[in-house]
Each structure stands twice: as C-alpha cells, then as structure tokens.
Amino acid sequence: MLTLTENAAAVIRNIEGREDLPTGTGMRIAANSEGGLDLELRPAPEAGDQILDDAGARLFLDADAAIMLDDKALDASVDPAGSIQFAVTDQTAAGMGGGMPGGQPDENGLPG
C-alpha cells in the first residue's frame, strides 16, 4: 500500500484543511492514458477508489493508481516561493523501511 512521508502528510493536511474546501476533501491520484498519474483535489472519493487516511491526510486512489503505487511512498516538498512538488519513490528509498520504524526488518522481523 502507498505510504506517505511525514512531509507529504503535512503538506496534504495543509492543502485539504483550507477553509474554502468542504469537509472530507482529499487528494485524488488517478492513472492517466499516457501511463502517468494525475493528482487533484476532490470533495469525495469516486466509486471504487481506495481511501488512505494518514493522520488526517486523505488520499483517494483509483484502482489503477493503487496498483501502480502499491510499494511506493509519496513525498512532498515546498520551495521558498510556496510551490509544492510531489515525488513518488520506493518505500525504502523514502526512509519508510517497509512500514517499520528504524529501517528494513532483519531476518527476525525486527527493525534494522
């Protein structure tokens, strides 16, 4: 399942928390016809979307995007001008450690 870095979760919560957006708004990621991904704010998930809620950061993933991003991490950065850049990386490259704190699990399943 797609994971979020702390930066991505904070950026998404900040965007979704704007007062001009309805409660329940989330970022929707959908596969496009060129083999890429589209990201947009949506007031609610579409039928069949996988819903990911990471401490209030809501993502709606269409079925194809959920498959494409199954072992990935979403990261985000904000430049000094306020522009947001999202990046998709491998979960281990993003420091996600396969969902385990401290890195990759060792042969006993303990954090490395």
ZIBEL-V166537 format. One record per residue. RES is the residue in one letter. OMEGA is omega in radians with two decimals (999 if undefined). NEAR is the number of other ideal C-beta (glycine too) atoms within 12 Angstrom. Layout:
res: [RES & RES]
omega: [OMEGA & OMEGA]
near: [NEAR & NEAR]
//
This chain:
res: [M & L & T & L & T & E & N & A & A & A & V & I & R & N & I & E & G & R & E & D & L & P & T & G & T & G & M & R & I & A & A & N & S & E & G & G & L & D & L & E & L & R & P & A & P & E & A & G & D & Q & I & L & D & D & A & G & A & R & L & F & L & D & A & D & A & A & I & M & L & D & D & K & A & L & D & A & S & V & D & P & A & G & S & I & Q & F & A & V & T & D & Q & T & A & A & G & M & G & G & G & M & P & G & G & Q & P & D & E & N & G & L & P & G]
omega: [3.08 & 3.04 & 3.12 & 2.97 & 3.10 & 3.13 & -3.12 & 3.14 & -3.13 & 3.14 & -3.12 & 3.10 & -3.14 & 3.13 & -3.07 & -3.09 & 3.12 & -3.08 & -3.12 & 3.14 & 3.14 & 3.06 & -3.14 & 3.11 & 3.10 & 3.05 & 3.13 & 3.07 & -3.12 & 3.05 & 3.10 & -3.04 & 3.12 & -3.13 & 3.11 & -3.12 & 3.05 & -3.12 & 3.12 & 3.04 & 3.12 & -3.13 & -3.12 & 3.08 & 3.02 & 3.11 & 3.12 & 3.12 & 2.98 & -3.11 & 3.10 & 3.10 & -3.13 & 3.12 & 3.09 & 3.04 & -3.05 & 3.05 & 3.02 & -3.11 & 3.03 & -3.01 & -3.12 & 3.12 & 3.13 & 3.11 & -3.12 & -3.02 & -3.01 & -3.10 & -3.05 & 3.05 & 3.07 & 3.10 & 3.12 & 3.03 & 3.12 & -3.13 & -3.09 & 3.12 & 3.12 & 3.10 & -3.11 & 3.08 & 3.04 & 3.10 & 3.07 & -3.13 & 2.98 & -3.11 & -3.13 & 3.13 & -3.14 & -3.13 & -3.10 & 3.09 & 3.13 & 3.13 & -3.13 & 3.10 & 3.05 & 3.07 & -3.09 & 3.09 & 3.08 & -3.08 & 3.11 & 3.14 & 3.14 & 3.14 & -3.13 & 999]
near: [23 & 37 & 32 & 38 & 28 & 21 & 25 & 37 & 30 & 23 & 30 & 37 & 25 & 20 & 28 & 30 & 21 & 13 & 9 & 11 & 20 & 15 & 14 & 17 & 26 & 33 & 39 & 30 & 39 & 28 & 21 & 15 & 9 & 7 & 10 & 14 & 28 & 22 & 30 & 20 & 24 & 26 & 18 & 17 & 26 & 19 & 10 & 15 & 24 & 27 & 25 & 31 & 22 & 28 & 16 & 20 & 30 & 33 & 43 & 34 & 36 & 27 & 19 & 21 & 34 & 26 & 18 & 23 & 30 & 19 & 20 & 32 & 32 & 39 & 29 & 30 & 19 & 18 & 10 & 6 & 8 & 11 & 11 & 22 & 17 & 31 & 21 & 28 & 23 & 21 & 26 & 19 & 19 & 27 & 23 & 30 & 22 & 24 & 22 & 19 & 13 & 14 & 18 & 20 & 16 & 13 & 7 & 8 & 11 & 13 & 15 & 15]
//
